[in-house]
Amino acid sequence: MEEQEKQRNIVERLLGIFTEVRAGEGGITLAMALLVFLLLTAYYLIKPVREALILQQGGAEVKSYLVAVMAVLLFFVVQGYAKLVSRYERTRLITVVTTIFIACLAGFWVLSRLAVPYLGYAFFVWVGIFSVMVVAQFWSYANDVYSNEAGKRLFPLVGFGGMLGAFVGADLADRLLDYIGVYEMLLLAAVLLGACIVITNMISLKVWGRRQIRVSQSGLEEWLKERKARKEREKLAFGVLKEHRYLWYIALIILTLNLVNTTGEYILGRLVEEHGEQQVELAVSEALAAGAALRFGDRELGDPSSSEAREAFVRSTIGHFYATFFRWVNLIGMALQLFVVSRLVKLGGIRAGLLWLPVIALGTYGLVLLLPVLQYVRIGKTLENSSDYSVNKTTVQMLFLPTARDVKYKAKQATDSFFHRLGDVGSAVVVFLGTAVLALDARGFAVINLLFIAGWFFLVRGIAREHREIEAGNRPGLTGREAAEGEPQPVNG
């Protein structure tokens, strides 16, 4: 241990404050963190464009309908992605897919110059697909770069790069809009994606070297083996997923947690709207009694009797709430990412990491059921969202560390993209039935979430059991150990 400490450079020792970083791991880990930082920064530069287009052209109601369109399209897009996985090695796969995304951004910018009608609809759907696919592809690559043991230690640091990218991207977008138009943000995002291609190739060169696939020299027999292996790799994403119970557990847990979280966002939004209405009534009463204009902070909104002034006050109240809410979610999430995730997994294993979020969610919606007051629900949702972005997402990414390459790239796109959006669709159905048919209040929706959380605990139990079997070597078809001898090894593999 002392010898290893001497071999570590100063960067690795500093990173060791947050998790165990061994000699030679610091450079690659920082490069991976930078890669996901740029990806998330690019995405959060694109988000304002998406919101500006969809709200201007379709309104908030259309957004819920387009989520279902995303889920349907993702079913086919994920299958097409699986064909690329069968065709290309890892680095070329990422280069090709990212180049396609860059071309799409440039194409949307050109179409925006031509004032194409309904462009906002297409762009909203595209961004919804892009956001889940590009993140899933990055974590597939990270699962490829790191061994099972190294990933458990280093994923928290890598994931922090993504959280920081989301924070910086949102802030940068807000500042840049004072100088450039929303459409020019697409070109800036395309440049960042181009940088991601360069960094990916540099990491691959460092980890695997120039020759990532060993060339066979044993003639016809080896050629036949390779041909058979290629046929096996041509299984599409859902074909890989359906063969293994472990993957179905992962898919269902992603669907469930997204359904619960999105429904929780509806509960929070409903309480925030009620809070806005209550606050405007108090402010209007005070303004009328004083014979003054309606004000929000230092800003004068006008006649307190006018609907325009009242609506502006409510918008400002809601906007202020969410600005502070997301700030605390990001800050707490980054703290959890740096100081909790690695220690939690090290002490309690994958099971502890997976249980963290449903336990928090159980407390949040139990609180809503008992006391649906905004100030308490806000605390619960802040802890839930920050835990989701940090502890939960990082632990879920670790589930693919011991699996084979096809599983990392094909099945992961299905679980992280299609089933993620399917959770959005499920939440939309729950909200529609709960409002239009059952007339539920916040407590009623909390009860529905609590029922799903009960199933969530069952899924965690199943994943933990299967994960133990995988690490014990009892699932060779899932880990691909029979083909591992000819494969280049990951970091600390």
N, C-alpha and C positions, 0 to 999 in steps of 0.2 A: 504493500500500500504506500509506504514512504517513497519507494522508487518511482511508482507511478505519479505521485505528487510532484516529484522533481521534474518529471518529463512534461508535465502540463505547462502550457504557456500562460501568460498573464490573463489573456482573454478567457481561457478555459477555467482559470481559477475564479475569475469574476462571475462567470456563468454558473459556477459551482455553488454560488449563494442560493440559487433557485432550485437546482436539481443536480444530480451526480453527472458530471461531464468528465469523460476520460481523455487521456492524451490523444490528440489527433482528431477529435470529434468536433472541436470548436468551430473550425472553418466551415465545414459542410453544414453544420447546424445553423450558423449565421446566414449562410447562403440560402438555405431552405426557408428560414424566417424572412429573409429579404424577398424571396420569390413570392411567398403568399402575401406579404405586405403589399407588393406591387399589384398583385391580382385583386385584392380587396380594395385598394385605393382606386384602381381602374373602375371597379364595379360601383363604388360610391360616387364617382364622378359621373357615371351614367345615370344613376337613379334620379337626379333632378330633371334630366331630359325626359325620362319615362313619365314622371309625374306631371310635368308641364304639358306634355302631349296628350296624355290620356284624360286629364281633367279638363283640358281645353276642348277636346274633340268628343269625349264620350261621357264624362261625369263619373262620379264615384261608384254609381250603381253598376256601370259597365265592367268595372274592374273585377267584381265578383263573378260575373259570367265568363270573363276571359280566363280565369284560373282553371275552369273546367276544360277550356280549349287547350291550355298548356298541358294538362295531364294526358289528354288524348294524343297530342302531338309527341309528347315525351315517350310514349309507348313505342312509337315507330322510330324516333330519333335514337333512343337507346339501343334499339336493335341494329340500326345502321352503324352506330359507334362500335358495337361488338364486332362487326365485320372488319372495321379498321384495326381493331385490336388483333384479330387473327392475321391480318395482312402485314402490319408494321411492328418493328421492335419498339420498345418503350419511348425512346427519345424522338424517333421520327414520328411516332403516333402523336405525341404532344405537340411537336412542331407543326404537323399537318392540321390538327384540330384547332390550335391557336391561330394559325394563319387564316383558317376559314372564318373564325370569329373576327379577326382584324378586317378581312374583306367585307364582312357584314356591316361592321361599323362604318367603313368608308362608303359602302353602298347606301346606308341610311342617311349619311350626311349629304350625299349627292341627291337623294330623293327629297330631302328636306329643302334643298335649294330649288327644286322643281315644284314645290308646294303640292306634292301628291296627296290626294284626299285620303282620309282614314289611315294615314301613316301611323298615327298614335296607337291604333289597335294592334297593328302588326308589330310595332316596336315594343309595346308592352308585353306581348306574348314572347317575343324573341328574348327580351331581357330576363323574363322569368325562367326561360330555358337555359340561357347563358349562365345565369347566376348559380344555378344548382349544378350544372354540368362542369363548369370550369373549376369550382371548388372540389367537387367529387374527383375530378381528374387529378388535381394537385395532390389530394390525400391518397389516391391510388399510387401515384408516383412516390410519395413519402413512404408508404408501406413497402414499396419496392427498394427504396434507398436504404432503409434501416432494417436490421434484424428484429426479431420479436423482443429480445431483451433490451436492445438499444432504443427501440421505439418507445417502450414504456417509460424510459428515463427522459428521452429528449423531445417527445411530441409536445409536452407542455411549453417548452421554449419555442418550438416551431409555431405552435398555435398562437402564441402571444404576438408573433409577427402579423398574423391575420387580424387579430383584434385591434392592434395598433394601426394597421392599414385602414380598417373601417372607420376608426376615430379620425385619423388624419384625412382620409378621403372626403368624409362628410364636411369637415371644417374647411378643407381646401376648396371644395365645390362652392361653399357659401362665399368664400373670399373671391374666387375667380369670376363669379357671376357679375361682379362689379366692373370687370374689364373685358370679358368675352361673352358671346352669346351661348345659349344652351346647346346649340348644335355643334359649336366648336369643341365642346367638352368631349364629343365622340372621337374627334381626331386625337385629342390628348390621351384619352383612354387607349386608343389604338397604339400610340407610341409606347405606353407602359406595357401593353401586351407584347409588343415587339421586344422590349427589354427582357420580358419573362422568357421568351424563346432563347435568347442568348444565355441567360443564367442557367436555364435547364440544361442546355448543351454543355456548359462549363461544369456543372455538377456531375453529369453523366460521365464526362471525360475523367474527372477526378476519381469517381467511385469505381467505374468499370473499365476505364481505358478505352482505346480506340476500337478494339475488336470486342464488341459486346456479345457476339454470338460466335461460339467456337465452330470452326469449319471442319466438317467431317472428312477423314482421309481413308476411310475403309471401304470405299467403292460402293457397289450396288446394294449390299446389305444395309449400310448406313443410310443410303438414299431412300430405301424402302421404309426404314424406321422413321425417318424424318417426314416422309409422305403420310404415313399413318398418324404421326403426331399432329401434323397440320390439319388433317381431317378432324381429329379430336378437338382441336382448338377452334374449329369453325362453328361450334355451338354458339348460338346467340345468347344474349344476356339473360333472358328469362329461362332459356334452356339450362344454363349453368345454375341459376338460382333454384329452380324447382327440384334439383337433385339432392339438395342438402337441407336438412331441418335447421341447421345453424343459421343459414342465410335467410330462411323464412322468419326465424325469430328476429333477426336484425331488421328485416324489412317491416315487420309488424310493429316493432318497437319505435322505429322512425315514424311510421304512419300515426301511431298512437300519441307519441309525445308532441307531434306537430298538430294533431287534432286538438289535444288538450290545450296547448299553448295558444293556438289561434282562437279557440273558443274563449279562453281566458282574456285575450286581447279585446274580444267583443264585450265581455263583462266589464272590463276596465273602461273601455270607451263609452259604454252606456252610463257608468257612474260619473265619468268626467263630463259628459254632456249635461247630466242633471246638476252637477256642481256648477257648470257654466251658467245655467239658467238661474240657479239660486243666487249666484254672485251678482248677476246683472240686475236682479230684482232689488237686492240690497243697495247696489250702487245707484240705481235709478231713484230709489226712495230718498237716499241721502242727497243726491243732486237736486231733486225737486224741492226738498225741504230747505236746502240752502239757496235755491234759486240760481244754481250754477250749471255749467255744462257738464255732461257726462265725461268722465276722465278714466283712462287706464294708465296708472303710473303717472308719468309726466306728460302723457299725450292726451290732448283734448279731442274728443270724438264728436262733439256737437250736442244738439238738443236731446236731452234724455227721453223725450217723448217720441222721438223718431225711431222707426224700425231699423234704419241704417246704422244709427249710433249703437243701438242695442245689439245688433248682429255683429258689429265690429268689436264690441266689448266681449261678447261670447267667444268669437274667433281668437281674440288675443288671450283670453283666459285659458282656452284649450291649448293654444300654441305654447304658452308659457309653461303649462303643466307638463306637456310632452317634452319640451326642451330640457327641463330639469330632470324629468324622469329618465330620459335616454342618457343624460350626462352621468347620473348615478349608476345606471345599469352598466355603462361602459367602464367607469372607474372601478366599481366593485368586481366586475368581470375580469378586468386586467389584474387586479390584486389576487383573485382566486386562481387565475391562470399561472401567475408567477410563484405563489407561495403555498397553494393548497393541492393542486392537481397531482403533481409528481409524488408528493408525500402521501396523499390519500391512496393512490394506486400502489405505492411501495409497501405501505402498511397493511392495507386491506384488500389489495388485488383488484382485478377488473370488476368484480362484484360490487365492491365498495364504491367505485367510480360510477357504476351504472345506477346504484341505489340512491345516490345523492339527490338527483333531480326529482324522482317521484316522491321522496320523503318531503322535500321542500314544497312540491306541488300539493301534496296531501295537506300540509299545514296551510297553504294559501287558500285552497278552496274550502277547507274546513272552516277557516276564518270567515270567508265570504258567506258560508251557510249560517254561521252563528251571528255574525255582525257585519253586514254588507255596507260598511262605511268607507268612503273613499280613502281617508287617511291611513286606515289599516290595510285595505286591499292594495294600496300603492306600495306599502312595505313588502307585502307578500309577493306581488308581481315583480318588484325590483329584484328581490332575491331569486325568484324563479327564472327571470330572463337572464340575469347575470350568470346564474349557475348553468343555464342551458348553453350560453355562448362559450363558457369556459370548461367547467368540469365535465359536463355531459358530452359536448361535441368532441372534445379531445379523447375521452374514453371510448366513444363509439368508433373513432378512427382507429384506435388500437385493436379493435376486434378483427381487423383484416391483416394484421401483421404476420400471423403464422400461416396464412393461406397462400395458394398457388397464384401465379401471375394472372391467369384467366379470371380467377375469382376477384383479384384486386382491381382489375380494370373493367371487366364486363359486369359482374354481379354488383359491384359497388356503384356503378352508374345507375343500375336499376333501383337499388335500395335508396341511394342518396338523392336521386333525381325524381324518378317516377313516383315512388312511394311517399316522398316528401310532399310533392304536389297533390297526391291523392289525399293526404291528410288535410290539406287546405280545402279540397272539395268536400271531404267529410264534415269539416267544421262548418262550411257554408250550408250544407244540408241540415246540420243540427240547429244552426241559427235560424234558418228559414222555418223549419218545423216548430222550433221553440217559440218563435214570434208570431207566425201566421196561423198556426194550428193550435198550439198549447197555451199560448199567451203567458209564457214563463217570465218571471222576474229574475234578478241576479241570483237569488237563492236556488231557483229551479235549474238554471244553467250550471251552478256549482255542483248540484247533485249529479247531473249528467257527467260532469268532469270527474267527480269522485268515483263513479262506476268504471270509467275508462282507466283511472289510475289503479284500481284494484286489478284489472287485467294487465296493466303495465308491470306490476310486481311479479305476476306470473311469468311474463316474458323475460324479465331479468333473471329469474330463477332458471329458466330454460337455457338462456344464453350462457350463464355462468357454468352450468353443467356441461354443455357442449364444448365450451372453451377449454375446460379442464381436460376433456377427452382429446381435443386437438393437440394441446401441449404435451399430452402423454403419448402422442403418436398413434392414437386409435382411429384417426380419420384420414388415412393416406390419400383417398380420392379428393379430399378437400385441400390438403396441404401440397399435393403434387410431389410428394417425396420420391416417387419412383422416377421422376424426371429431373431431380435436383442435381444429379452428379455432373451434368453438362452445363449447368447454368452458372453465370457469374454470381458471386456472393455479395449480399448487401453489407452495409457498414456494420462491423462487429458480427458478421454472420458466421 
